[in-house]
């Protein structure tokens, strides 16, 4: 499912790393920008595990699943040969050289290291690590574990993540938490939902804030859904996506505005 742009919001809150003259609209724009790094991570893990299930076999080993993942990866990136894939047992190394792939993944450059595991019930998990992986206009460092499950045409990847990133406008973010990506192979839509904390460091010190996400995107369309950031003071800022190229934001203290999106 191509053309899925990064949507997950990690809000850079006022009062830590922001000048006093910066407004809430600045915070919202910076938040949407910084979210690129988080969803890029999720998209990379989805592109890795999608199709890794081996329902034709009663039982399978991590090595067998790794071989299937490696074979799938070889067909998902363009131009042909831009991704160099090496598999050794349950370990896979992928080196990208300006690759274009599924789910809106563009200009991917760098190395992604993967380790495959299979639980007794057949559940597949992949641990991915990367440093300074360039995806679209973001740069991400990945330390994520993705658990892949399939039920009929419904697929999901539950990601536990600790990562860092720099968005297209140079905003930096550290994040830690969990999110789940679900999609149906019979449709062109997917949903991302989750909760994670964000640490922002400035000359005044560092602080951790929490974020809640529930966003859906369908191919060729702008997103729908909502993302809420909770400030340390107890206030919150909510960004709402209504399927148009303009998101609206509102704080719990009554301030509001809009942010232009780069979609579909």
C-alpha positions as CSV (number, residue, x, y, z in Angstrom):
1,X,0.0,0.0,0.0
2,X,2.1,3.0,-1.2
3,X,1.8,6.7,-0.4
4,X,1.4,6.4,3.4
5,X,3.0,9.6,4.7
6,X,4.2,9.8,8.3
7,X,1.5,11.0,10.7
8,X,2.4,10.0,14.3
9,X,2.6,13.1,16.5
10,X,5.2,13.6,19.1
11,X,4.5,17.1,20.4
12,X,7.4,19.5,21.3
13,X,5.7,21.3,24.2
14,X,6.0,24.9,25.1
15,X,8.2,25.7,28.1
16,X,11.1,23.3,27.3
17,X,13.3,24.1,24.3
18,X,10.8,26.8,23.0
19,X,11.3,30.5,23.2
20,X,8.7,32.5,25.1
21,X,7.6,34.2,21.9
22,X,6.8,30.9,20.2
23,X,3.1,30.2,19.8
24,X,1.0,27.0,19.9
25,X,0.9,26.9,16.1
26,X,4.7,26.6,16.2
27,X,4.4,23.7,18.6
28,X,1.8,22.0,16.4
29,X,3.9,22.4,13.2
30,X,7.0,21.2,14.9
31,X,5.1,18.2,16.3
32,X,3.8,17.1,12.9
33,X,7.3,17.6,11.5
34,X,9.0,15.5,14.2
35,X,6.4,12.8,13.8
36,X,8.0,11.9,10.5
37,X,10.8,10.0,12.3
38,X,8.4,7.9,14.4
39,X,6.1,6.8,11.6
40,X,9.0,6.2,9.3
41,X,10.3,3.7,11.8
42,X,6.9,2.0,11.8
43,X,6.7,1.9,8.1
44,X,10.2,0.3,7.9
45,X,9.2,-2.4,10.3
46,X,5.9,-3.0,8.4
47,X,7.8,-3.3,5.1
48,X,10.0,-5.8,6.7
49,X,7.5,-8.2,8.4
50,X,4.5,-7.9,6.0
51,X,4.0,-11.4,4.4
52,X,6.4,-13.1,6.8
53,X,3.7,-15.6,8.0
54,X,4.1,-19.1,6.8
55,X,0.6,-20.6,7.1
56,X,1.4,-23.5,4.8
57,X,3.8,-25.0,7.4
58,X,2.7,-26.6,10.6
59,X,5.8,-25.3,12.3
60,X,8.7,-23.2,11.2
61,X,12.0,-21.9,12.5
62,X,13.4,-18.4,12.8
63,X,15.8,-19.2,10.0
64,X,13.0,-20.1,7.7
65,X,11.1,-17.0,8.5
66,X,14.2,-14.9,8.0
67,X,14.7,-16.5,4.6
68,X,11.1,-15.6,3.7
69,X,11.6,-12.0,4.9
70,X,14.8,-11.6,2.9
71,X,13.1,-12.9,-0.2
72,X,10.2,-10.5,0.3
73,X,12.5,-7.5,0.9
74,X,14.3,-8.2,-2.4
75,X,11.1,-7.5,-4.4
76,X,9.9,-4.5,-2.4
77,X,12.5,-1.8,-3.2
78,X,13.2,0.1,-6.4
79,X,15.3,0.5,-8.4
80,X,16.2,-3.2,-8.6
81,X,19.4,-3.8,-6.7
82,X,19.3,-0.7,-4.5
83,X,18.9,-2.9,-1.4
84,X,21.6,-5.3,-0.6
85,X,20.2,-8.1,1.6
86,X,22.4,-10.6,3.6
87,X,20.8,-13.4,5.6
88,X,22.7,-15.6,8.1
89,X,20.3,-17.9,10.1
90,X,17.8,-15.7,11.9
91,X,19.9,-12.5,11.2
92,X,19.3,-10.2,8.2
93,X,21.3,-7.1,7.2
94,X,19.7,-4.7,4.7
95,X,21.8,-1.9,3.2
96,X,19.7,0.6,1.3
97,X,21.1,3.0,-1.3
98,X,18.4,5.6,-2.2
99,X,15.6,3.1,-2.4
100,X,11.9,3.6,-2.9
101,X,9.6,1.1,-1.2
102,X,6.0,0.5,0.0
103,X,3.9,2.7,2.3
104,X,5.4,6.0,1.1
105,X,9.0,5.1,1.8
106,X,11.2,7.3,-0.3
107,X,14.9,7.9,-0.6
108,X,15.9,5.3,2.0
109,X,19.6,5.1,2.6
110,X,21.5,3.3,5.4
111,X,21.7,0.0,7.1
112,X,18.9,-1.9,9.0
113,X,19.8,-4.9,11.1
114,X,17.1,-7.5,11.9
115,X,16.9,-10.5,14.2
116,X,13.9,-12.8,13.7
117,X,12.3,-14.9,16.5
118,X,9.3,-17.3,16.5
119,X,7.3,-18.0,19.7
120,X,5.9,-21.4,20.5
121,X,2.4,-20.3,19.3
122,X,4.0,-19.3,15.9
123,X,3.9,-15.5,16.5
124,X,6.7,-13.8,14.6
125,X,8.7,-11.0,16.0
126,X,11.5,-9.0,14.5
127,X,14.0,-6.8,16.4
128,X,15.3,-4.0,14.2
129,X,18.2,-1.6,14.9
130,X,19.7,1.2,12.8
131,X,21.7,4.3,13.2
132,X,21.1,7.4,11.1
133,X,18.9,5.7,8.7
134,X,17.6,8.2,6.1
135,X,13.9,7.8,5.3
136,X,12.1,10.4,3.2
137,X,13.4,13.6,4.6
138,X,13.9,12.3,8.1
139,X,16.9,10.7,9.8
140,X,16.1,8.0,12.3
141,X,17.9,5.7,14.7
142,X,15.9,2.6,15.4
143,X,15.7,0.2,18.3
144,X,12.4,-1.5,17.9
145,X,10.7,-4.8,18.4
146,X,7.8,-5.6,16.0
147,X,5.4,-8.5,16.7
148,X,3.6,-9.5,13.6
149,X,0.2,-11.2,13.6
150,X,-2.3,-12.2,10.9
151,X,-6.0,-13.2,11.1
152,X,-7.5,-13.7,7.7
153,X,-6.9,-10.6,5.7
154,X,-6.2,-8.5,8.8
155,X,-2.6,-7.8,9.7
156,X,-1.0,-6.0,12.6
157,X,2.4,-5.0,13.8
158,X,2.8,-4.2,17.5
159,X,5.9,-2.1,18.0
160,X,7.8,-1.5,21.2
161,X,10.3,1.3,20.5
162,X,13.1,3.4,21.9
163,X,14.4,5.7,19.2
164,X,15.6,9.1,18.1
165,X,15.1,11.1,15.0
166,X,15.4,14.3,13.1
167,X,12.4,15.5,11.0
168,X,12.6,17.3,7.7
169,X,12.8,20.7,9.3
170,X,15.6,19.7,11.7
171,X,13.5,19.1,14.8
172,X,15.0,16.4,17.1
173,X,13.0,14.0,19.2
174,X,13.6,11.0,21.6
175,X,10.7,8.7,22.0
176,X,9.9,5.6,24.0
177,X,6.7,3.6,24.1
178,X,4.3,1.4,22.1
179,X,2.1,1.6,19.0
180,X,0.2,-0.8,16.8
181,X,-0.2,-0.6,13.1
182,X,-3.2,-2.5,11.6
183,X,-4.2,-3.0,8.0
184,X,-6.3,-5.2,5.8
185,X,-4.9,-6.7,2.6
186,X,-8.4,-6.4,1.1
187,X,-8.4,-2.6,1.6
188,X,-6.1,0.4,1.0
189,X,-6.4,1.7,4.6
190,X,-4.4,1.3,7.8
191,X,-4.6,2.6,11.3
192,X,-1.9,3.6,13.8
193,X,-2.7,3.8,17.5
194,X,-0.5,4.0,20.5
195,X,0.9,5.8,23.5
196,X,4.5,6.9,24.1
197,X,6.6,9.4,26.0
198,X,8.8,12.1,24.5
199,X,11.9,13.5,26.1
200,X,13.0,16.9,25.1
201,X,16.2,18.5,26.3
202,X,17.1,22.2,26.5
203,X,19.4,24.4,28.4
204,X,16.8,24.5,31.1
205,X,16.9,20.7,31.6
206,X,14.9,17.8,30.2
207,X,11.4,16.7,30.7
208,X,9.1,13.8,29.6
209,X,5.6,14.2,28.2
210,X,3.0,11.7,27.0
211,X,1.2,11.3,23.6
212,X,-1.9,9.4,22.5
213,X,-2.4,8.6,18.8
214,X,-5.3,7.2,16.8
215,X,-5.0,8.0,13.1
216,X,-6.1,6.3,9.9
217,X,-4.9,6.9,6.3
218,X,-6.2,5.4,3.1
219,X,-4.2,5.3,-0.2
220,X,-4.4,8.6,-2.0
221,X,-6.2,10.4,0.8
222,X,-5.3,12.7,3.7
223,X,-5.6,11.3,7.2
224,X,-8.5,11.1,9.7
225,X,-8.2,10.8,13.4
226,X,-6.7,12.5,16.4
227,X,-3.5,12.9,18.3
228,X,-3.3,14.4,21.8
229,X,-0.2,15.6,23.6
230,X,-0.3,16.1,27.4
231,X,1.7,18.9,28.8
232,X,3.5,18.7,32.1
233,X,1.2,21.3,33.5
234,X,-1.8,19.1,32.9
235,X,-3.0,21.0,29.8
236,X,-3.1,19.3,26.4
237,X,-2.9,20.1,22.7
238,X,-5.0,18.0,20.3
239,X,-4.5,17.8,16.5
240,X,-7.5,16.6,14.5
241,X,-7.3,15.2,11.0
242,X,-10.5,15.3,9.0
243,X,-9.4,13.9,5.6
244,X,-8.5,17.2,4.1
245,X,-5.0,18.8,3.7
246,X,-5.5,21.0,6.7
247,X,-5.3,19.8,10.3
248,X,-6.8,21.7,13.1
249,X,-5.4,22.0,16.6
250,X,-6.8,23.1,19.9
251,X,-5.4,23.4,23.4
252,X,-7.4,22.6,26.6
253,X,-6.9,26.3,27.5
254,X,-9.0,27.4,24.4
255,X,-6.3,28.3,21.9
256,X,-6.8,26.9,18.3
257,X,-5.4,27.1,14.8
258,X,-4.6,25.1,11.7
259,X,-1.6,23.4,10.1
260,X,-1.2,22.6,6.4
261,X,-0.4,18.9,5.6
262,X,1.7,17.4,2.8
263,X,-0.9,14.9,1.6
264,X,-2.2,12.9,-0.1
